[in-house]
């Protein structure tokens, strides 16, 4: 298949980070058992959102608030969730700088979001978001239809069923996140059988 150097997809290292983040997230938030956990974690996109499509939320959080918030923002009580959130934000920040196209594929992010977070130094970005408990949103819960698909056929022991379900969810994320100007994205989603095939051997 012809390689398109103008829009390079996520690299094997990028998918390794997605797998690690998904594994940690499922372990911290789900009661799925071992085999199902491994199959779901191998999805070719993050199983949680960092509000990539909520422009207003990010505009408020990233504003230079010299006087601080009038009300304290609730933070995660779980140190594990805070670590996952920080790791995910750091990963997407560097990926948005290096390859925003890949960042969009694995997170469903918009161009505006990638530009917004990558324009700040990482330390500044992490200081602004802190350990906020309203940043990370599980895709297993919202929207309900996608979550049910992922937790149902997305954990199937049959590779073709599992792959089809996960790619359907990915396609939904891509088409709902302002990808109209990137006609190659649907094709990119369909070409991602390689990483899934490799990771599937571990399930």
C-alpha positions as CSV (number, residue, x, y, z in Angstrom):
1,X,0.0,0.0,0.0
2,X,1.3,3.4,-0.9
3,X,2.8,5.4,2.0
4,X,1.6,9.0,2.3
5,X,4.4,11.0,3.8
6,X,2.3,14.2,3.9
7,X,0.1,12.7,6.6
8,X,2.1,10.1,8.5
9,X,0.0,8.0,10.9
10,X,0.8,7.1,14.4
11,X,4.1,5.2,14.8
12,X,4.5,1.8,16.6
13,X,5.9,3.8,19.6
14,X,2.8,5.9,19.6
15,X,0.6,2.9,19.7
16,X,2.7,1.4,22.5
17,X,1.9,4.5,24.5
18,X,-1.8,4.2,23.7
19,X,-1.8,0.6,24.9
20,X,0.0,1.5,28.1
21,X,-2.3,4.4,28.9
22,X,-5.4,2.3,28.0
23,X,-4.2,-0.5,30.2
24,X,-3.6,1.8,33.2
25,X,-7.0,3.5,32.7
26,X,-9.0,0.3,32.5
27,X,-7.2,-1.1,35.6
28,X,-8.0,2.1,37.5
29,X,-11.6,2.5,36.4
30,X,-13.1,-0.9,35.3
31,X,-13.9,-4.3,36.7
32,X,-13.1,-6.1,33.4
33,X,-11.2,-9.3,33.8
34,X,-7.7,-10.1,32.4
35,X,-8.5,-11.3,28.8
36,X,-11.2,-8.7,28.2
37,X,-9.0,-6.0,29.7
38,X,-6.2,-6.8,27.3
39,X,-8.4,-6.9,24.3
40,X,-10.0,-3.6,25.0
41,X,-6.7,-1.9,25.9
42,X,-5.4,-2.8,22.4
43,X,-7.9,-0.4,20.8
44,X,-6.0,1.9,18.4
45,X,-7.2,5.0,20.2
46,X,-7.4,6.3,23.8
47,X,-10.3,4.9,25.7
48,X,-10.8,8.3,27.5
49,X,-11.1,11.9,26.3
50,X,-9.2,14.9,27.6
51,X,-12.1,17.2,26.4
52,X,-10.5,17.6,23.0
53,X,-13.8,18.8,21.5
54,X,-14.7,21.3,24.3
55,X,-13.2,24.5,23.1
56,X,-14.9,26.6,25.8
57,X,-13.6,24.5,28.7
58,X,-10.0,24.7,27.4
59,X,-10.2,28.4,26.8
60,X,-11.2,28.9,30.4
61,X,-8.6,26.6,31.8
62,X,-5.8,28.0,29.7
63,X,-6.6,31.6,30.4
64,X,-3.9,33.5,32.2
65,X,-5.7,33.8,35.5
66,X,-3.4,35.9,37.6
67,X,-5.9,36.2,40.5
68,X,-6.7,32.6,40.6
69,X,-10.1,30.9,40.6
70,X,-12.8,32.3,42.9
71,X,-13.8,28.7,43.7
72,X,-11.4,25.8,44.2
73,X,-11.5,23.2,41.4
74,X,-12.1,19.7,42.5
75,X,-9.1,17.4,42.0
76,X,-8.8,13.7,41.6
77,X,-8.7,11.9,44.9
78,X,-7.0,8.9,43.2
79,X,-3.3,9.4,42.8
80,X,-3.4,6.8,40.0
81,X,-5.9,8.7,37.9
82,X,-3.9,11.9,38.4
83,X,-0.8,10.0,37.1
84,X,-2.7,8.7,34.1
85,X,-4.1,12.1,33.3
86,X,-0.7,13.8,33.5
87,X,1.0,11.1,31.4
88,X,-1.8,11.3,28.8
89,X,-1.6,15.0,28.6
90,X,2.2,14.9,28.3
91,X,2.0,12.3,25.5
92,X,-0.6,14.2,23.5
93,X,1.3,17.4,23.9
94,X,4.4,16.1,22.4
95,X,2.5,14.2,19.7
96,X,0.6,17.3,18.8
97,X,3.9,19.1,18.3
98,X,5.6,16.3,16.4
99,X,2.7,14.9,14.4
100,X,-0.7,16.6,15.0
101,X,-2.3,14.3,12.4
102,X,-1.4,11.2,14.5
103,X,-2.6,13.0,17.7
104,X,-6.0,13.5,16.1
105,X,-6.3,9.9,14.9
106,X,-5.6,8.4,18.4
107,X,-7.7,11.0,20.4
108,X,-10.3,12.4,18.0
109,X,-8.8,15.9,18.7
110,X,-9.6,18.9,16.6
111,X,-7.0,21.0,14.8
112,X,-7.7,23.9,17.2
113,X,-7.2,21.8,20.2
114,X,-3.8,20.5,19.0
115,X,-2.7,24.0,18.2
116,X,-3.9,25.3,21.5
117,X,-2.1,22.8,23.8
118,X,1.1,22.6,21.7
119,X,1.5,26.4,21.8
120,X,2.3,26.3,25.5
121,X,5.3,24.9,27.3
122,X,4.5,21.6,28.8
123,X,5.1,22.7,32.4
124,X,2.7,25.6,31.9
125,X,0.1,23.3,30.4
126,X,0.3,20.8,33.3
127,X,0.2,23.6,35.9
128,X,-3.0,24.9,34.3
129,X,-4.8,21.6,34.3
130,X,-3.3,20.3,37.6
131,X,-5.2,17.2,38.9
132,X,-8.6,18.5,37.8
133,X,-11.3,15.8,38.1
134,X,-13.3,17.2,35.2
135,X,-10.6,16.8,32.5
136,X,-10.5,13.1,31.8
137,X,-13.8,11.5,30.5
138,X,-14.2,7.8,29.9
139,X,-15.3,6.8,26.4
140,X,-16.7,3.7,28.0
141,X,-19.5,5.7,29.5
142,X,-20.1,8.6,27.2
143,X,-21.7,8.5,24.7
144,X,-23.6,5.4,25.9
145,X,-23.8,3.7,22.5
146,X,-20.1,3.8,21.9
147,X,-19.3,2.6,25.4
148,X,-21.6,-0.3,25.0
149,X,-20.0,-1.3,21.7
150,X,-16.5,-1.1,23.2
151,X,-17.5,-3.1,26.3
152,X,-19.5,-5.6,24.3
153,X,-18.2,-6.7,20.9
154,X,-15.1,-4.5,21.5
155,X,-13.8,-7.1,24.0
156,X,-14.8,-10.2,21.9
157,X,-12.4,-13.1,21.8
158,X,-13.0,-13.2,18.0
159,X,-10.4,-10.9,16.5
160,X,-12.5,-9.8,13.4
161,X,-15.5,-8.9,15.5
162,X,-13.4,-7.0,18.0
163,X,-11.4,-5.2,15.3
164,X,-14.6,-4.2,13.5
165,X,-16.2,-2.9,16.6
166,X,-13.2,-0.8,17.7
167,X,-12.7,0.7,14.2
168,X,-16.4,1.6,14.1
169,X,-16.0,3.6,17.3
170,X,-12.8,5.1,16.0
171,X,-14.5,6.1,12.7
172,X,-17.3,7.8,14.8
173,X,-14.7,9.8,16.8
174,X,-13.0,11.0,13.6
175,X,-16.1,12.0,11.8
176,X,-17.5,13.8,14.9
177,X,-14.4,15.8,15.6
178,X,-14.2,18.3,12.7
179,X,-12.2,16.1,10.3
180,X,-14.1,17.4,7.2
181,X,-11.0,19.0,5.7
182,X,-9.0,15.8,6.1
183,X,-10.5,13.4,3.6
184,X,-7.7,10.9,4.2
185,X,-8.6,10.2,7.8
186,X,-11.4,7.6,7.1
187,X,-8.9,5.7,4.9
188,X,-6.3,6.0,7.6
189,X,-8.6,4.4,10.1
190,X,-9.2,1.5,7.8
191,X,-5.5,1.0,7.3
192,X,-4.7,0.5,11.0
193,X,-4.9,-3.3,11.0
194,X,-1.1,-3.6,11.6
195,X,-0.9,-2.4,15.2
196,X,-4.1,-4.4,16.1
197,X,-2.7,-7.6,14.6
198,X,0.5,-7.3,16.6
199,X,-1.1,-6.4,19.9
200,X,-3.8,-9.1,19.4
201,X,-1.1,-11.8,19.9
202,X,-0.8,-10.8,23.5
203,X,-4.5,-11.1,24.3
